[in-house]
Amino acid sequence: MITRTRLAAGACALLAALTAGLAFPPGAAAGEPTGQDAPKVDLVLDVSGSMRARDIDGQSRMAAAKQAFNEVLDATPEEVELGIRTLGANYPGDDRKTGCKDTAQLYPVGPLDRTEAKTAVATLSPTGWTPIGPALLKAAGDLDGGDGSKRIVLISDGEDTCAPLDPCEVAREIAAKGIGLTIDTLGLVPTAKLSRQLSCIAEATGGTYTSVEHQDELTDRVNQLVDRAADPVVTPVPAEGADRCAGAPTLKSGLYTDREEFGQQRFYRVDVRPGQELRASVSVAADRAVNPGYGVLMRAVTSKGREIVRGEAAGNGRTDVISTGLRYPKAESDDEDAPAEAVCLAVSHSFSAASGVKATPGLPLELTVDVVDAPSQAGDVAAFGLGRGWWLLGVLILAGFLAGLVWGWLSRWRFAVWRTN
């Protein structure tokens, strides 16, 4: 039974997403927030020489950033562990190799001492280079450990000066580790080139980019991002899919993340018992430039490779995320000890990298799996995506046939009357 209708696939994806979490075993569901660790935020501030420019409300960019930081520190929720990292704050020389190592932890990530943090910020003075890539790598290390939410907020007024360590590639590598870290970026009086670079960094990890030209805008946006870190979130659990069904990892209900390279197919196994229904959805994001015209396909297959049901969707280049889903109900059995069926989810996509774009790491993939009690008389639910709609379809066909007969008879009768008269 194969579902080919994109509308049906989209509805399944939405249903799977909405029901995710409802059937998760308490304290055991993959991707469920545990609340055991405090949310962590690392504010990464550009302190390079260009921050001396006086074009933000009549004051220098550095002065605007300091004022914003002081207000943010006052408003930081008590439950958030916050740290501050700088880039370009210490080395004033011209040696590029040394300048590109200039990143330091100004205030360590942990319980916030507002007075101590403000004192540290007050000492900053615009100095050197703009090593965004190295700073992001170090900031990811600052947030290492724990299962709470992790967020980097990068504030910069210029693009990275330490290529070939491309900060966008660094962000993709961080995302590929599956540690649930989000990078948000803010550009102070940005140029087109800076906007593109900061947007790319944010998109690689599911973060946001904001252009800032006033001090109050900077304060408000950083406050929003710090507050967002304190909100309960579901962090996807890393799951490394296999290249064949036999070696696929077994997943329970939950939210998972993986990377899938161009032209690759990933397999994941889910055990479905009689009387249960498997609901799954997948989203693949284009975190780099890709060619237009692409699709994503998810299939549920048996351990022997026979296809049970599928969901697919296509895109034309106007969106950078594409999703699909499927449902598979397993009929109940009279045998109470009937074993579970091993169902393999095969995920593939038809994205292709644009010319000159790196193919690795693979594109980010997010998979939602939910195994719930199947609805009554579930045997026909997956039948071509119509389920019990077959009855309605049959009634409509019969009604249309009868209406056609009546209309044809009336037309012939009117024509005969017209000829007689």
C-alpha positions in Angstrom: 0.0 0.0 0.0 1.7 3.1 -1.2 0.8 6.7 -0.5 2.0 9.0 -3.3 -0.1 12.1 -2.6 2.0 14.9 -1.3 -0.9 16.3 0.6 -1.4 13.1 2.4 2.3 12.9 3.2 2.3 16.4 4.5 -0.7 15.7 6.7 1.1 12.6 8.1 4.2 14.7 8.8 2.1 17.2 10.7 0.3 14.6 12.6 3.5 12.8 13.5 5.0 16.1 14.7 1.9 17.0 16.7 1.7 13.6 18.4 5.4 13.3 19.2 5.8 13.3 22.9 2.2 12.1 23.7 3.2 8.5 23.8 6.8 8.9 25.1 7.5 6.8 28.2 8.1 9.2 31.1 11.8 9.9 31.6 12.8 7.6 28.8 11.8 9.2 25.6 14.5 10.3 23.2 14.7 14.0 22.8 12.5 14.8 25.8 13.8 17.6 28.0 14.9 16.3 31.4 15.3 19.6 33.2 18.3 18.2 35.0 20.9 20.7 33.7 20.6 24.5 33.5 20.4 26.2 30.2 23.8 27.7 29.0 24.5 30.8 27.0 27.9 32.1 25.8 27.9 35.7 24.5 30.7 36.0 21.9 31.7 39.7 21.4 33.8 41.1 18.6 36.4 43.5 20.1 38.4 44.1 17.0 39.7 47.5 16.0 36.7 48.3 13.8 34.5 48.5 17.0 36.0 51.9 17.5 33.7 53.4 14.7 31.2 55.9 16.1 28.1 55.2 14.1 25.6 53.7 16.6 23.4 56.5 18.1 26.4 58.9 18.3 28.6 56.6 20.2 31.2 53.9 19.3 30.1 50.3 18.6 32.1 49.2 21.6 30.3 51.6 23.9 26.9 50.5 22.6 27.8 46.8 23.1 29.0 47.5 26.7 25.8 49.3 27.5 23.7 46.5 26.0 25.7 43.9 27.9 25.2 45.6 31.2 21.4 45.7 30.7 21.4 42.1 29.5 23.3 41.0 32.6 20.8 42.7 34.8 17.9 40.9 33.1 19.4 37.5 32.8 17.1 34.8 34.4 18.5 33.2 37.5 18.3 29.7 36.0 20.6 30.6 33.0 24.3 29.9 33.2 25.9 32.7 31.2 29.5 33.3 30.0 31.2 35.9 27.9 33.9 35.2 25.3 35.8 37.8 23.2 37.5 37.8 19.9 40.2 40.3 18.9 40.5 41.8 22.4 44.1 41.2 23.2 46.5 41.3 20.3 47.1 44.7 18.6 49.9 43.6 16.2 50.0 42.8 12.5 51.0 39.1 12.7 48.0 37.3 11.2 48.9 33.9 12.8 48.9 35.4 16.2 45.9 37.6 15.6 43.8 34.6 14.5 44.4 32.9 17.9 43.1 36.0 19.8 40.0 34.6 21.5 39.6 34.4 25.3 37.0 33.6 27.9 36.2 36.9 29.6 33.7 35.4 32.0 33.3 31.6 32.4 30.0 29.9 31.7 28.3 29.3 35.0 26.1 30.8 37.7 26.1 34.6 37.0 27.8 37.1 39.4 26.4 40.3 37.8 28.9 42.6 39.4 31.9 40.5 38.4 30.7 40.1 34.8 30.0 43.9 34.4 33.5 44.6 35.8 35.0 42.3 33.2 33.0 43.9 30.4 34.2 47.4 31.5 37.8 46.5 30.8 37.3 45.8 27.1 38.9 48.0 24.4 38.8 47.6 20.6 42.1 46.0 19.7 42.8 43.5 16.9 41.7 40.9 14.4 38.3 39.2 13.8 38.8 35.4 14.3 35.2 34.4 14.2 35.9 30.7 13.2 38.3 30.0 16.1 36.1 31.9 18.6 33.1 29.7 17.6 35.1 26.5 18.1 36.3 27.7 21.5 32.7 28.8 22.5 31.4 25.3 21.6 33.9 23.9 24.1 32.8 26.5 26.7 29.3 24.9 26.5 30.4 21.3 26.5 28.6 18.8 28.7 25.1 18.5 30.1 21.8 18.0 28.4 20.3 21.5 28.9 19.9 23.9 26.1 23.0 25.5 24.7 23.2 28.8 22.8 26.0 30.9 21.4 25.1 34.6 20.7 27.7 36.1 18.3 27.9 39.9 18.0 30.2 41.2 15.3 30.7 44.3 13.1 32.9 42.7 10.5 33.4 39.5 8.6 36.0 36.9 9.6 39.7 37.8 8.8 41.1 34.4 9.5 40.1 32.3 6.4 40.6 29.5 5.3 39.0 28.5 8.6 35.6 29.5 7.2 33.2 30.3 10.1 30.3 28.9 8.2 32.0 25.6 7.8 32.9 25.7 11.5 29.2 26.2 12.3 28.3 23.2 10.1 30.9 21.0 11.9 29.4 22.1 15.3 25.9 21.2 14.1 27.2 17.8 12.7 28.3 16.8 16.2 24.6 16.6 17.3 25.1 18.4 20.6 22.0 20.5 20.3 23.9 23.8 20.2 22.3 26.8 18.5 24.2 29.8 17.2 22.4 33.2 16.9 24.2 36.1 15.2 23.8 39.8 15.3 25.5 42.2 12.8 26.4 45.7 13.9 25.8 48.1 11.0 26.4 45.2 8.6 27.6 45.1 5.1 26.2 42.7 2.5 29.2 40.4 2.9 28.9 40.3 6.7 25.1 39.7 6.5 25.7 36.7 4.2 28.4 35.2 6.5 26.4 35.7 9.7 23.3 34.4 8.1 25.1 31.2 7.0 26.5 30.7 10.5 23.1 31.0 12.1 21.3 28.8 9.5 23.8 26.0 9.9 22.7 25.4 13.5 19.0 26.4 13.2 19.7 29.9 14.8 18.7 33.4 13.7 20.5 36.4 12.2 19.5 39.9 13.1 20.8 43.2 11.7 21.3 45.9 14.4 21.9 49.6 13.9 20.8 51.0 17.3 21.9 50.3 20.9 18.3 49.6 22.1 17.8 47.1 19.3 21.0 45.2 20.4 19.8 45.1 24.0 16.3 43.9 23.2 17.5 41.2 20.8 20.2 39.8 23.1 17.7 39.8 26.0 15.2 37.8 23.8 17.9 35.2 22.9 19.0 34.8 26.5 15.4 34.4 27.7 14.8 31.9 24.9 17.5 29.7 26.3 15.6 29.4 29.5 12.5 28.1 27.7 11.9 24.3 27.8 13.2 22.8 24.6 13.3 19.3 23.1 16.9 18.5 22.0 17.2 15.9 19.2 19.2 12.8 20.1 22.0 12.0 17.7 21.4 8.8 15.7 23.7 7.5 13.1 21.7 5.7 10.4 23.1 2.7 8.5 23.5 2.2 4.8 21.3 -0.9 4.9 18.4 -2.2 7.0 20.3 -5.0 8.6 22.7 -2.7 10.4 20.2 0.1 11.3 20.0 1.4 14.8 16.8 0.6 16.7 14.9 3.8 17.6 12.1 4.4 20.2 9.6 7.2 20.1 11.4 10.5 20.1 13.2 13.2 18.1 16.5 12.4 16.4 19.1 14.2 14.4 21.6 12.9 11.8 23.6 14.0 8.7 22.9 12.6 5.3 25.4 13.1 2.4 24.3 13.8 -1.2 23.2 10.6 -2.9 23.1 8.7 0.3 20.3 6.6 1.9 20.0 6.2 5.6 18.2 3.3 7.4 16.7 3.4 10.9 14.8 0.5 12.6 11.6 0.7 14.7 9.9 -2.2 16.4 6.1 -2.2 16.0 4.0 -4.6 17.9 0.5 -5.9 16.7 -2.1 -3.3 17.5 0.4 -0.4 17.3 0.8 2.3 14.7 4.1 3.8 13.5 4.0 7.5 12.7 7.2 9.1 11.4 8.2 12.3 9.8 11.6 13.6 8.5 12.9 17.1 7.6 16.0 17.7 5.6 17.5 21.2 5.6 19.8 22.8 3.0 22.4 24.5 5.1 24.4 25.5 2.1 23.9 26.5 -1.5 22.1 23.7 -3.4 20.8 23.4 -7.0 17.1 24.0 -7.5 14.7 21.1 -7.9 15.0 18.5 -5.1 12.9 16.1 -3.0 12.9 13.9 0.1 11.6 10.4 0.3 10.8 8.3 3.4 9.9 4.6 3.0 8.8 2.1 5.6 10.1 -1.3 4.5 10.2 -4.8 6.0 13.5 -6.4 7.1 13.5 -8.2 3.7 13.2 -4.9 1.8 9.5 -5.1 0.8 8.0 -1.6 0.8 5.0 -1.1 3.1 4.2 2.6 2.8 6.0 5.8 1.7 5.9 9.6 1.9 7.6 12.0 -0.4 7.7 15.7 -1.1 9.5 18.0 -3.6 10.8 21.5 -3.7 11.8 24.0 -6.3 14.5 26.1 -4.6 12.3 28.6 -2.8 12.6 26.8 0.6 15.6 25.5 2.4 13.7 22.8 4.4 11.6 20.0 3.1 9.6 17.5 5.1 7.5 14.4 4.6 5.9 11.7 6.7 4.1 8.4 6.8 1.9 6.1 9.0 1.9 2.4 9.2 -0.7 0.5 11.4 0.0 -3.1 12.3 -3.1 -5.2 12.7 -3.9 -6.8 16.1 -3.1 -10.5 16.6 -5.0 -13.1 18.5 -1.6 -14.3 19.9 -0.8 -12.1 23.0 2.8 -13.2 22.7 3.1 -12.2 19.0 6.6 -10.7 18.4 7.1 -7.1 17.3 7.8 -6.5 13.6 11.0 -4.8 12.7 10.1 -1.9 10.4 13.0 0.0 8.7 12.7 3.6 7.8 14.7 4.4 4.7 15.4 8.1 4.2 16.9 9.6 1.0 16.9 13.0 -0.7 17.7 14.4 -4.1 19.5 17.6 -3.1 22.7 18.4 -5.0 25.4 20.8 -4.0 25.9 23.9 -6.1 29.2 24.4 -8.0 32.1 24.9 -5.7 30.2 24.0 -2.5 31.6 21.4 -0.2 29.6 18.2 0.0 30.6 17.2 3.5 29.4 17.1 6.2 26.0 15.9 5.0 22.8 17.9 5.2 21.1 18.0 8.6 18.3 15.6 9.0 15.7 15.6 11.8 13.6 12.5 12.3 10.5 12.2 14.5 9.4 8.7 15.5 6.2 7.9 17.4 4.7 4.4 18.1 1.2 4.6 19.5 -1.8 2.3 19.9 -3.4 1.9 16.5 -7.0 3.1 15.9 -9.7 0.5 15.7 -10.0 -1.4 12.4 -6.6 0.0 11.5 -6.0 -2.5 8.6 -7.2 0.0 6.0 -5.7 3.2 7.4 -2.6 3.2 5.1 -4.6 2.1 2.0 -3.4 4.6 -0.5 -3.7 7.3 2.1 -7.5 7.2 2.1 -8.2 4.9 5.0 -12.0 4.9 5.7 -12.3 7.5 2.9 -12.8 4.6 0.5 -16.4 4.5 1.6 -16.9 8.1 0.9 -15.1 7.8 -2.4 -17.4 4.8 -3.4 -20.5 6.8 -2.5 -19.4 9.8 -4.5 -18.6 7.6 -7.6 -22.1 5.9 -7.4 -23.8 9.3 -6.9 -22.0 10.7 -9.9 -22.9 7.7 -12.0 -26.6 7.9 -11.1 -26.6 11.7 -11.6 -25.1 11.2 -15.1 -27.8 8.7 -16.0 -30.6 11.0 -14.9 -29.1 14.0 -16.7 -28.7 12.0 -19.9 -32.3 10.7 -19.8 -33.6 14.3 -19.2 -31.5 15.6 -22.0 -32.8 13.0 -24.5 -36.4 13.6 -23.3 -36.1 17.4 -23.8 -34.6 16.9 -27.3 -37.4 14.5 -28.3 -40.0 17.0 -27.1 -38.3 19.8 -29.0 -38.3 17.7 -32.3 -42.0 16.8 -31.8 -43.0 20.4 -31.4 
